[in-house]
Amino acid sequence: MKHLFLKLGVLTMLMVLLFSRPIFSQSISRTDLPSSQFIAQGWVQEFLHRQELGLTGHPEESGWPFNTKLWTEEMDVKDDEFQYWRSPWWPYEHTGYYLDGALRTAYAINSTFLMDKVDANINYVLSHADAEGRLHAGTIGVEHEWWPMVVFMRLLFEKYDATKNPELLKVIEKHYKVTYRLEESFRVPKTSGFYVRSVLHVEHLCELYRITGDDFYLNVAEKLYAGFQKQAETMGVENQMFQFSAKGMAEEIKSTGHGVTYHEFLKLPAILFKYTGKEEYKKAIYGAVNQLETNHELADGLASCSEPFAGKGPEKAHELCNTIDYNWSLGFALLATRDVYFADKMEKNLYNAGFSAVTSDFKAHQYFSAPNLVMSTGMSSEFDDECDWGFGSKGRLSYKPGHDTQCCSGNVHRMFPTFISRACMTAGNRVDLVFYLPSTINIPLEKGLFSFTQKTNYPFEHKVDLEVNSAPSQKVDFGFRIPSWSDSYCISLNGEKIHEGTEKAIFKSISRKFKRGDHIKITFSTSPKIDDRGNGVAVNYGPLVFSQPIKAKTRLITSDFAKKCSAEFPAYEIYPLELHDWAVALSKNITPSDLEVVRTGNKGYPWDYGNSPIKLKVVAKTVTNWELIRWQSLSPFPNKIETDKDIKLELEPMGGTLLRISEFPKGNF
């Protein structure tokens, strides 16, 4: 009997340990899609090929530091064309972004050209580990390399997910075990600036926990974040660092600091909730996204942040890095919660704020982009005029290969490839199709490969034809995202309706043993939606925001050193053809029935300017008292809108426009 009680006691202790931390639960084991399992097709393939032919294949066109040998040489900030304040980590962050995007693009389109470029950098860094096995960003020193190593580690993990190379995993593990056996690695800088981003290694520590199951990594991640939270509370609720913390996010404190840093820190509560299940982290995720939506979100789905957050308004803009970093963090929230809410936000952000910030040939991009863009020149940005370096940033609203600050010129390469990584989620025998993209997806499951092909022109149409290429012998729970903009949906299998209804923002699943040749058809019914924005109004159809393209005249710059451009990769100076024909209002009483959906029949690449397969027609009026400031910058809406003539507008998807109006003033008609 004594031995029986002893065994029961041991069993009880084991049960407590087992259930106190849900190791490899459904949430923990849910993963996104390695780029190597995605084969781009249709417009997605064309987008990524244009990336390769454009700036991703020719990063040197963006100027320093992309015209160096990247991480295979010592990059010196003294070589920067713009001599503002610079830190030694600067070029390593920017080029680390680039390499991550190039790697994911290479896998999706099977580009050996891009892969060789990335592998040269990976191999160099791995071969230059120090005697203890720690990896480094050149010789800039530990103090400066915390943040750029966060960026670089992303491509190492992506490489591991694609290859499952055990030697690579050993190198990554050794780096982190050597680093976090030192107590000094847990010190949190007393600043809300870039050096506090050392805490963002929580992302990779938790990824190692997922891969290995070693509690060391999760314990370190929690200790590191707890130290950050304590430091944030010590500095006080008015400090920006507290805004970046889980408690600040949970309290929905209005963000006022650097937008990119906030969006980066947003992922940490999501990641920690995924691996610990602690409700305070879940509350922080929803609190942060809600306060961004309430206080700062613009018509295209991204918060205004022309460096710091800037509130709402038709004249506001956002830095391109925020498009990428917000979606990167939302992707972790999606993995942690399986909540379609986050996927819907990711789509709106990418297709509108993201795609509108790059030219369709991927040879030029903006640093600041905006739903309303009336002029895009080397002098049309006034967002940083009060800064001592503001003159050098006057061209941030213009489309050009490189900018005065190079973070966006690196991060833009990650914009679409990292979105693709969240196109599908798997957990055990569950496969959730999140984003509808023309592609073939190959997912290895326990009892075989699950492969399927999507044929669709989504988001320009709202139907998807899906065919199973191969299936495992096991039953698969195959989930399909029903977006929040859908009025109704229908899912059929081999011609038979399986699901239909009006629920939204959910996953609907088919659970069965699939076989080769199974055909699934998904259709969504919807109508244009009116986004009432207080003093203004925007129009959405599906995940797309529709804009009035502004007729423009364009001047190409091909040889200006400071603009980082060439004959093949020019910078653009874009002016409205008429100084006031952009000022139009929609009725304050507009309803969806006032908008006519027109299928244009346009073929070819749907994101090319003027080539959209879909437009919306609507009657508007010209506005006589909405003006430009100093003939170059957009002003807020007038207190009272004065209108004149009727005008028929043909609205186009924002992502395929250059100059545009996407948030319209409300006219009294």
PyMOL commands that set and color helices and strands:
alter all, ss='L'
color gray80, all
select helices_A, chain A and resi 2-20+26-29+35-37+42-53+59-62+70-72+77-79+90-109+112-127+142-163+166-179+183-186+194-212+215-235+240-244+246-250+259-265+267-276+279-295+320-337+340-357+390-393+407-420+561-563+592-594+654-656
alter helices_A, ss='H'
color red, helices_A
select strands_A, chain A and resi 38-40+318-319+368-369+424-427+430-433+439-445+448-455+463-470+476-482+488-493+496-501+506-512+519-525+529-532+536-541+544-549+552-557+571-576+584-587+596-599+614-623+628-629+633-634+643-653+660-661+664-667
alter strands_A, ss='S'
color yellow, strands_A
deselect
rebuild
show_as cartoon
